[in-house]
Amino acid sequence: MELEDDTQNFDAAAERMIELGNQLLDQDSESDSWEVASGLLAGAVHFWLYAHQPCGDLDCESCEEIDTAQKRLERLIEQVRQSASESDYYHTPQDANAGSA
C-alpha cells in the first residue's frame, strides 16, 4: 500500500507541475515556454535538494547515499535522466538524429 501511495503522490506532483506550466503559459501569450520550463525545473531542483538533506546523524544508514552534496547531485541527475528517457517527449521527429524511412 505504501508503494502505491508513493506512486500516487509522484504522479500527482508531476501532473501539478505540468498544469502549472500550462497555466503560466496561458496567462501570458508572450511567455517563452523554455523560460517557464527552466523556472519550473529550477524550483523542482531546489525543492528536491531541500527534501533530500541528510538527517545529520553520521551513522544513519538511510542517509548514506545522500550524505554529501556530490552524492545528492549524482542521485538527482540519475532521477532526471530516468524521467527524461521515460518521457513521451524524449525523442521527437524533429531531432537531428531522427531517421526517416
N, C-alpha and C positions, 0 to 999 in steps of 0.2 A: 504494500500500500504506500509506503514512504517513497519508493522509486516512482510510482505513478503520480504522487503529489508533486515530486520534484520536476517531473516531465511537464505536468500541467503548469507549474509556476514558470518554467523555462519558456514554454510555448506562449503563455500569456504575456510575459515580459517582452518577448520578441515581437509579438503582434502589436503590442502597445507602441514599441519603437517605430514600427512601420507606419502605424496610424499617425503618430506624432510627426514623422517626416512628411507624410502626405498632407496633414493639416497645415504645417508650416508653409509648404509649397502652395497650397490652396489659398492661404491668407494673403499672399503677395505674389502676383503674377510675374514680378521682376526677380523673384528669388532664383538663385543659382542652385540647382539640385546638388551639385558637387559640394558647395559650401555648406548646405544644410546637412548633407550626409556626413561630411567631415566633422561638423559640430556635434552631431549625434554620436559619432564614433568617439570623439574626444570625451564627451560626457560619459559614455559607456565605459571607456578605459579608466577614467578617474574613479567611477563607482566600483568597477571590478577590483582595482588596486586597493581601494578603501575596504571592500568586503573581504579581501584575501590577506589582510595583515596577520602576521603571526601573533599568537596569544601572549608571547613574552616569556613563557616557560621554556628554557633552553633544552629541557629534556622531553618536550612534548612531541610524541611520535606523529600526531596528526598534522603538525606544522612543519615537519621535516622537509617536505617538498616545496615549501614556500618561505623558508626561514631566512632567505636573503633576497635582496632586490633582483639579482640576476636570475635566481630560480623562479621568482614570480613572473618576471618578464618572459622567460622561456615558456612557462606554462600558459601565459596569456597568448603568446604568439602561436603556440600549438592549438589552442582553442579557436583562435581567429582563423588559422589555416584550415582546420576541420570544418568550421562553419562556412567558410568561403567555398571549399571544394564540394560541400553538400548542397550549395545554393543552386537554384534553377538558373541563376544569372551568371554562374561561374564561366561557362563557355557561351559565346554568342556567335551568331553567323557573321558578325562584323569583326571578329577577332582577326588579326593579321595572319595568324597561322591556321585559320579555318579553311578546310578543303572544300572543293566543290566537285561534284560528280556529274 
